[in-house]
Amino acid sequence: DPRHFHQWLTDPAAQSDRGSEVGITRGQQEDPSGHGGLEATARLDFLWRLQARKEVEDMKELREHNECLLLNILPAHVAQHFLERDRNNELYSQSYERVGVLFASLPGFSKFYEQKELIHQHVECLRLLNHIITGFDELMDECYFQEVEKIKTIGSSYMAASGLSPDRQVRAFSPSCEDAWSHLTELVLFALAMQEILKHINTHTGNSFQLRVGIAHGPVIAGVIGATKPQYDIWGTTVNMASRMESTGVSGRIQVPETTSCILVERGFLRQLRGSIYIKGISERHGKVRHRVSSVNYGIM
């Protein structure tokens, strides 16, 4: 404590005990030349500098901790926006023209939870759901899925998107860009990998869950909402279409609208036409037309 150190330097009584221990008398401590005062000042200066350095290190450590927390809840390029000086209070929003959106759910999980709750095993049920979601999250650490960004989970539903990085947005409009929709391929492969993760978990837990997936592509608006608990999210017709593809889909399959299936077929995917369906919230705006949909896979359907 600097106060104790200052007292030790300036109060002879505080020094007497220590002086007797090392055989120094009060008379020996006196320095008629005045060098003792300079030494005391030098000691205090050293202590204050040491304390200042410690405070700077603590501030740096706190900032790194805050950055880590921010990167856990926001994409890296969005977190960087809020970490920049004088910009952390600005609203973040960004328009994207070429984005893939995925919704995946576990049909029947709610009923499964209710059954477990009746026999007081709801905690085990939540542990299983956490295991599944964690498995999906860990896929994004793979080099194959660097374009895929998790958006959020809602209950047992999982939402992700591709094509949201600023670099991707610039390349999409570049004349030299070979394939503006390569990330859509990555998103579908991510969905197929999710199915494999679920199969593996089913094998080890004795369950038979199947993933129902819907994917669509097109423009979206991305932004961060909320103050105390900021949430990165995306909005637009493309998001609504992907959600409807999931809710009207078939368990174990990936359902996409016709326009999305055409892009995927060009990239080696197989499709199986499922006919036309009425999509609430979207068909009304197009004269109540029905939309043609397909299931897609890679290899044998």
N, C-alpha and C positions, 0 to 999 in steps of 0.2 A: 504494500500500500504506500503510495507516495507521501501521504501525510505522516505515517509512522517513520518513514525514512528521513523526512524533513525534520521531524522531532528528534530523531537520533543524531542528526547532524548539528542541530542548533541548541539542544537541551543537554547541558553537562550531566544533569542527574540521570538522564536516560542512558548516557554513555558510561557511567561510572562502573556498572556491573561488568560490562564487556571489557572496560579498561582494566579492571582488576584481574580478569581472567587471563589476559595476555601480558600482565605485568607492566601496564602503562599507567602512569600517574597522571592526575589532572594537570600537574605542572608540565609534564612532558608533552601534553596535547596542545598547549598554548604555543602559538607561532607568532612572535612579535613582528615578523616580516610581512604578515598579511597573506601568506601563501595558503594558509588553511581555508580562508574564505573563498579563494579562487578554486581550491580543490572541491569545496562543498558545492559551489556553483556548477562545476564541471560534472560532478556526480549527479546533481539534479537534472542537468541538461541531458546527460546520457539516459537517465531513467525516463524522462519525458519522451525522448526520441524512441526508446524501446517500447513505451506504451503506445505511442502514435503508430509505430510499425505494426504492433499487434492489432490495433483497431482497424488498420487498412487490410490486414490479412483476414480478419473476421468479416469485414464488409465484402471482400472478394469471395470468401467461402459462402456467405449468405446469398450473394448474387448468383453464384454457380448453382446453388441449391434451388433458387427460384427459377432459373433457366431450365433446370432438369424437370421441375414440376410442370412448367409451361409446355415443354416438349412432350410431356406425357399426355397432355389433354388437347394439344393443338398440333397440326402439321408443322414441320420445321419452317417452311417459308412464311407461314402465318405467325408463328411464335416470334420469328425475327422481326416482323412488322411491329409487334408490341414491345420488343426489347430495344428498338431504336430510340434514341434520345428525342424527347419532345413529341413522340408520336403514340405513346402508350394510351392516350385518352381518345384517339381517333377511332371512329367506327370503321371496321374492316369489311369490305365487300369487293367481290371480283366477279366479272362475267366471263363465262367460258362457252365456247361454241361447240367443242367436240369432246364430250365427256361420256364415259360409260357408267351406268348406275346399276348396282346389284342389291336385291333384297333376297334374303334367305331365311326360312323359318323351319321350325320343327313341329309339323302338325301332330296334334295329340299330346304334346308335352304338358299342356295345362291340365288335361284330364289325368295324365300320369302323376302330376304333382298333387292333385286333389286326392287320388288314391293313396299316395304315400303319406299325405297329411293325416288321413284317417287312422293310420297305424303309427302315427308319430315318427315318421321317417322323412319329414319335409327337409330337414337339414341335409340328409344324404342326397335328396333330390337336388337341392341347390348346389351341393358339392359337385354332383354330376354335371349340371349345367355349366358351372364354372370351368370344369375340366374340358368340356366341349368348346366353349367360347375361347378359352386360353389356347386350345389347339388351333383354332382358326386364326387367332392373333399371331401366333408364332410363325405361321406360314409367311407373313409379311417380312420376316427376317431373311427369307430366302431370296437369292439374287434374281430368281425368275419373276418375282412379284414386286419389284421396286416401284412400279407405276401404280400399284394398288394402294388406296388409302382407306383405312377404316373410318367410317363416319360416326356410327353409334350402334348400340344394342338397345332394343326395346323388348323387355321380357326375354322370350326365347327367339326373337327375330334379330337378324344381323344385317347391317347396312354398310356397304362399301362402294367405292367409286374409283375410276381410273381417269387419267388425263387431267388431273387438277394441279400439276406442278407448273410453275411459271415457265420453265424451260420447254415443257411440252406445248404450252400455249403459243410460244414464239415459233417453235418448229412447225406447228400445225399450219401456219400461214406463210411459211417460207417456200419459195418456188422450188428449192432444192430438196424439199422434204419428200422422201420416198413413200412413206405410208403414214398418213395422219391418224389412222385408226389401229395401228399396231398394238396400242395399249388395250383396245377392246378384246383382242385375242388373249392378252395377258389376264384380263378380268374373267373371261370364260374358263381359262385354264385354272385360275384361282378357285372358281366355283367347283370344278371337277376335283381339285385337290381337297376342298372342304368335304366333298362327298367321301373321299377316301379316308380322311381323318375320322369322320363319323362312323364309317364301317369298322375301322380299327377299334374305336371305343366301344362300339356295339359288341364286338367279338369278346372283349375283355370284361364287359359288364353284364352280358346276357340280355341286352336290349335289342330292339329292332327299329330304332328311329330312322327315318328317311328325311333327306333335305329337300325342301321345295324351293326352287330358285326362280326368280324373275330378273331379267336383264333388259335394259333399253339404252339407247344412245341418243345424244343430241345436246342442245344448249342447257346450261344451268346457271343459277346465281349462287355463289358461295359467300358465306359471311360468318361473323362471330356475334352471337347474341348473349346477353346476360352480363352482369357485373361481378357479383361475388362468385358465381360458378359459370364462367364463360363456356359456351358450347359452339363448336364449329359445326355448321350444317350447310346443306344445299337445298335449293328450291327450284321449282319449275315443272313444266309439263313432262319433261323427261323423267323426273323423279316420280311423278304420279303414274306415268306409264309403267315404269319398272315395278312399282308397288302393285299395280293391277296385274301385271304379268305373274307376280308371285302369288297373289291371292286367288287367281283363277287357274293356276297351274296344277300340275300333277306331282305327287310325291315321288322323289327319286329322279325328277327330270328338271331341265333348265328350259324355261319357256321365254321366248323372245317375240317381239312383233316382226312382221314381214320385212320391214326395212332393215332391221338389225340382222336378221337371218341372211339376207342377201350379202351383206358385208362379210359375215362369218363364213359363208360358203366359199367366197373368193379366197379365203385364207385357210382352206383345207378342212373345215368342219362339215359334218353331215347334218342334215335337217330332216325332220319328219313333220309334215303339215298336219295341223290339228283342226283346221277349219277356221271359221270366223266366230268371234265372240263380241258381245256388247261390253264395252268398258265404261263403267260409271265415271262421270266427271270429265271424260274425254270424248266419247261418242256423241254426246249432246252438242258439242261445239262443232261437229262436222256433219250436221244434218242427221244425227242418230244413226250413223253408219256403223256397221260391224267391222271389226278389225281382224285381219287374218293373222294367225299366230302359228308358231312352229316350236318344236322341241329340238334342241341342238346337242350334239355330242362330238367327240373326237374319236374316230374309229368306227366301231360297229354300233349301230343304234339298237 
